[in-house]
């Protein structure tokens, strides 16, 4: 994995990011690779927010993964800071290569650098392989998540 670079996402990475977001049964229903403008606007907002990290994994000049890390200061847990890992995607050609593990390890280390006391994430209940992956990395399915579509 020595040839892997994890860096901030840039506008030129958006087509590759959106392609990975759309490359699964759930993403295929909710992503729009034909219209990149909302993604570019979102990246501008993410980049302007110091508590957001939209990153890509690059190997040999090719974007092969992406994730978003959000740092959230809070009052609960004695004023703890937590992080949330979102939108983790690994290119189909890289699945099983260890990239996902390396990516999550990066997010955990970045969370430590930000003095987070807790790292959390959600995964759609239909993603059974993802659940096993996160449990293998030490995450515990301790809560029930709720969403409200607006």
N, C-alpha and C positions, 0 to 999 in steps of 0.2 A: 504494500500500500504506500510505499515511499514516494511514488510518483503522483500521489493524490494531493490536490490543493483545495482547501476550503476557504472561500473568500466571499465577500459581500456580493450579492447579485447586482447586475447592471442591466440597463435597458436592453442591450444586445443579447442578454440571456433569456429574455421573456419568451421567445418562441419555443426554446427547448424546455423551459419550466412548464409552460402551459401544455405542451405535448405530453410531459410526464404526468401532470395533473389529470389529463383527459384519458390516460392510458390504463384505465381499469373500469370495471362495470359501473361504479358509482360516479367517478369523474366523467365518464362518457356522457352521463345524463345532465351534468351541471356545468361543464366547462365549454367555452366557445373559442377553439383555436383559430377560427376564421376572423375574429375581431379582437385584436390585441389591445385596443385602446383602453378598456377598463383595467387591464392588468398593468399597463404602463402608468396609469393614474394611481393605482394602488401602490405600485413600487415607489413612486414619488412620495406618497404619504408615509410608507414604511421607512424610507431612507431619511426622512425629515424627523422621525421620532427616535430619540436616543434610547428608548426602551425596547426597540424592535431590532431584530437581526434577521433579515431575509438573506440566506446564504445559498451558495451552490457548491457542489463538489465537482472539480474539473480534473479530468485525466487526459493527458495527451492533447490538450486544447479543446476537449469536448466536455460539455456539461453532462454529468452522469447522475446527479442527484440534487435535491433541494430540500430545504426545511426552513421553517420560521420559528424563531425563538423570541418569546416575549418575556420581559422582566417586569414583575409587578410588585412594587412596594405595598405593604399593607399594615393594618393594625392588628389583625388576628395573629394568634400564635406569638404573642409578645412582640408585635411589631416586625414580624418576619417578612422577608422578601422571598418571593417564589418565582419560578419561571414556568412557562407553558411551552411545550414543544408542539408545533402544529404543521400540517401539510407536508409530512415527510414522504418523499418520493425518491425511488431509486430506479434508474433506467432499466428496462427489461433485460438488456444485455449484461447488466452488472449484478442482477439479483443472485444471491448465493456466493458472492465474491468476498463478503465481509465488509462491504462498503456501508451497509445499514448500521452495523455495529459500530464502526469507526465514526459514523456521522452522529449517532446518539451519544457516544463517548465524548465527542467534541462539544455537543450541547450541554452535557453534564459538567464538563470542565469549564465552559464559558459561564455556566450558572454559578459554579463555585467562585470564579473570578469576580462575579457580581455580588458575592456574599449571600446568595440564595440559600435558604434552609430547606427548600422543598422544590422538587422538579415534578411537574405533573403533565399529563397528556391524556387525550381521549382517542379512542379508535372506534370506528363504527362496529357495532356488534356483529355485523356480517363478516368482518375481516378476522376470521379465526386464526389464520397464519400470523397476522400482525399481533394478535393477542399473545400467542405463544412466544413470538419474538421478544416482545416487551417484558413478558414475565421472565424469560431467560436472562434478560439484562437487569433483573432485580426489581422491576416495577410490580406493584401489587394492585390488583383490581379491588380497591377498598371503598369506592363510592359508586353511586348510581348517577349517571349524567342525564341532564335534561336539556332540551333545546326547544326554542320557540321560533318558528319561521316568521319573519316579518316581511 
